[in-house]
Amino acid sequence: MKAWVLHDIADIRFEEIHKPELKAGEVLFRVKAAGICGSDIPRIYKTGAHKMPLIPGHEFSGIVEGCGEGVSKEWIGKHAAVYPLIACGKCVSCLKGKPQLCRNYDYLGSRRDGAFAEYLALPAKNLMEISETVPFEEAAMLEPMAVAVHAMQQGISHFKEEKSQDSNVVVCGMGTIGSILTMFLIAEGFKNIFVVGNKDSQKKRAEILGIKDENFCDMRRENVTDWLRQHGGADIYFECVGRNESVSYGIDVSNAGARIVMVGNPYSDMTLSRDVYWKILRNEIFITGSWNSVFLQERNDDDWHYVKKCLEEKKIAPEKLISHRLSIDELDKGFEIMRDKTEDYCKIMMVQ
């Protein structure tokens, strides 16, 4: 089979390799679509993976083509998306039903071979069956969509209890996760959604999702804190950038009792000035982190089942966020676009 194999930092090669052999509890999975995640780029070009050689890629969908010992043959032929985090099932977090916080996890595409290939082996317990009415490209976006939904639930749970759909909701950062998050907030029925971005393409993307021109703040042209204050501040603020200034914006404009959800991976050390810290205290601001997403195969009340239902009922349209479609043999073009920022992009998708 063909695969992109990361041999060392900045040394990724398109190669012919053997199909994986199945262990007990695993399935042979044929990849039909796989998205490039922002985290794949530093993994390929700067930091390397936890072990190498390794096939990257953790946002994907496809078809089950074979089953190892202990796996029901009924899986064969099923369309599925895949939860990439392989939880240990034994640690305190796992026993509490929080596999995303597992301390002894494995991970497809960073700790073991992932989806930038024609086939891979993976645990059957990580499969999420998807209706054949859902295109593979959309199903491949289930992982980043579930990450966005997990962040959304961290932010809106308290406000949903108060039935306050009129709360001011701010999404700072219109990359892939921020864009998906905005899409779900609209689907959830929030009326006052304000978006902060820094590119013309992000403004256009926000418009496609349904954000009015007057609800988009271009930080290149506007003072973000002044602009947000003019629009009533923030009751819920999602930080999807990972920079000091965007964290400070959120604290500065948050209303009393506001909720700030930290979503973006940090670019550098994060610090808070004394004045900003005072605002956390005086406004009793609740700040929480959001990490990964929750998938509990035997239940239907987790992030992944929420997204699956939205996809199958056509409540969301994630294909609007796919900017590039590439075949497996030209996937390196996608890596380079994201590394060098030579083109505007949102979700770059491998299709085969």
Secondary structure, DSSP 8 states (H G I E B T S, - for coil): -EEEEEEETTEEEEEE-------TTEEEEEEEEEE--TTHHHIIIII--SSSSB----EEEEEEEEE-TTS-GGGTT-EEEE--EE--S-SHHHHTT-GGG-SS-EEBTTTB--SSBSEEEEEGGGEEE--TTS-HHHHHTHHHHHHHHHHHHHHHHHHHHTT-TTSEEEEE--SHHHHHHHHHHHHHT-SEEEEEESSHHHHHHHHHHT--GGGEEETTTS-HHHHHHHTT-EEEEEE-S--HHHHHHHHHHEEEEEEEEE-S--SS-----HHHHHHHHHTT-EEEE--S----TT-SSSHHHHHHHHHHTT---GGGGEEEEE-GGGHHHHHHHHHHT-S--SEEEEE-
